[in-house]
């Protein structure tokens, strides 16, 4: 099969999904696509560019259209509604590739599409009444909740269970009753956290924060 940049990025994503970001190197990727390492450099300049191409692939699945809609009075979307929509879309994109989170969160961003996404979010927040000096902090606060939740959602079902808790710890054992499984799930925790964040942010901007 002919190798091109798109196939290379797809192979890198599959490698990280299956084996973790620690194994990603030009050598392991070359073995994955059954090529010599030197041939990969016909398509990418190296691991750093590969990571940014992977970032761009994920960002392409994150919907920021609500922020664009909020720029016109005819179909204006409030900043908080747009922020919530973005957070949900962000979660879906990263929950599909959780092994990428640590890699992308610890690598300097150079991808233009990521900055385009951030630009739309910050613009929507600024037009919604947030001072320019605080828009990035708001964005990062929600982003941190999303990324942590993505890891929580893919954690094993038995990460924290009633049976694992010692009988001395009666409060946590009671709270982990299987009857509460739905309201105690990672998905429920994401929803609770997002609701609390948005509510707190509304109060913050309303107070002139």
Beta strands, then each sheet from edge to edge (+ up, - down):
end
